[in-house]
Structures are given as C-alpha cells and as structure tokens.
C-alpha cells in the first residue's frame, strides 16, 4: 500500500467474509491505531433489485472500509478496485487527496 512517498506492507490477510470484505494487516481498536485495511466491495444488483454479494472480475467500487497507517490520522476508505479474472488479486485506489494505492493477493 502506498500513500505519497511512503510504502506499507501487510503480510497477512483475508479475502472472504461478509459484504465482499477484504482485510489485510492489523486494525487497532479502543484508540490504538494499527497498520492495515478493511474494505467492502460493492455488490452486484440483480434484476430483482436485490444486492448479490459475490466478487466478480473487472472494475468494482469500494463502498466502505477502514484504513489505519502509522503517521496518518484520517484516511479515505472509498474508491475503486480492479479484480483479476481469477478473482485472487486486485489493485485498488482510495480517495483523492490523499490518494492511497495498493494491491492484494488472496491465497
């Protein structure tokens, strides 16, 4: 993950969960900041109008999430991801400015 001239690496994560969640690194709680991110991808809207929660390849909106990085107090958490055809990796961009860019790979 990159913001400005700073780069951050998260060594572990999870590519499954509720609401098309993607979580990498560690998020703090109770006033303690971590180093990680949790993103929720937008659902597919079925012909019935109901949201369908599955990941699909291509450009997908990031509708919500949380980003915690050392040295930053308030970071964007909405943007766009480009999911690979095999659904196992993606690049993403959040906010503007500050813009955060990065990628993830599911195992």
N, C-alpha and C positions, 0 to 999 in steps of 0.2 A: 504494500500500500504506500502511496506517495502523496505528500501534500507539500507544495512548494519545493524546496530543495532537500526536504527530509524524507527518508525512507524508513518504513517499518515492516518487519517480517513477523508473521504469525505462523507458528509451526504446527498447530493442530486446529481442527475444526470439525464442523458437522454440516452436511448437506441435506439433511432431512428434517422433518418436523412439521409442526402446524404452520399453516399460512405460507407455504413455499419458503420457509426460513432457511437462511444460510448464516452460520455462526462460526467465527474464527477468532482465536486468541482468547483472552480472559477479560470479561467485563466486571468492573467493580460495582459495589453497592454500598449504601449507607454512608455516602460521602467519600468513599475510597475510589479513586479512578483506576481503571485498568488499561490494558493495551489490547484492543480487539474491536470487532464489529459484529453486529447482528442486523441482517437485512431481510425484509419481507418483499417478495416479488409479487407484482400484480397478478390477479387471477385471469383466466380466460372466461369471457362471458358467453355462456351457452345461448342457443337460440331461444330458450325459455326465459332468458334474462337473469338466470341464476349464475353466480360465480362458480367456476370449477377450479379447484386448487391443484393444479399439476404444472410441472415445469415443461416448457416447450423451447425448441431451439430458436435462435434469432434475437431480435431486439425486444427486451421486456422492461417495463417500468419497475423501478424500485419505489414502492409506495410509502414505506416507513422503515424505521430501524433505529439503531443507536451506534454511534462511533465514539470510542474513547481512545485517545492517543496522548502520551506524555507530552506536556508542554502546551496543550491546546485545551481551552475550556468549553467552547461551543463549536460544534462541527456539523455540517449538513448531513442529512440522513435520507434524502430523496434524490433520485437520479435515474440512470439507465444502466442496464446490464446487457451484454451481448453473449448469449448462451451458445456453446458449441453444439454441433449436430449430434454428438454422442451424449450430450447433457452433463458431462463430467467436468467441464471447466467453463470459465467465463472471464471476461474483462468487464470492468464497471467504472462509472464516473458518477460522482456525487457533488451536487452544489455548484455554485458559481457566484462570486468567490467566497471563501476559499474553495478551490476545486480539489477534490480527492480522487485519485485514480488508483486502480489496482486490479488484481485478478485473484481468482480462487480455482482450486482443483479438488474435485471430490475423488475419493479413493474407492 
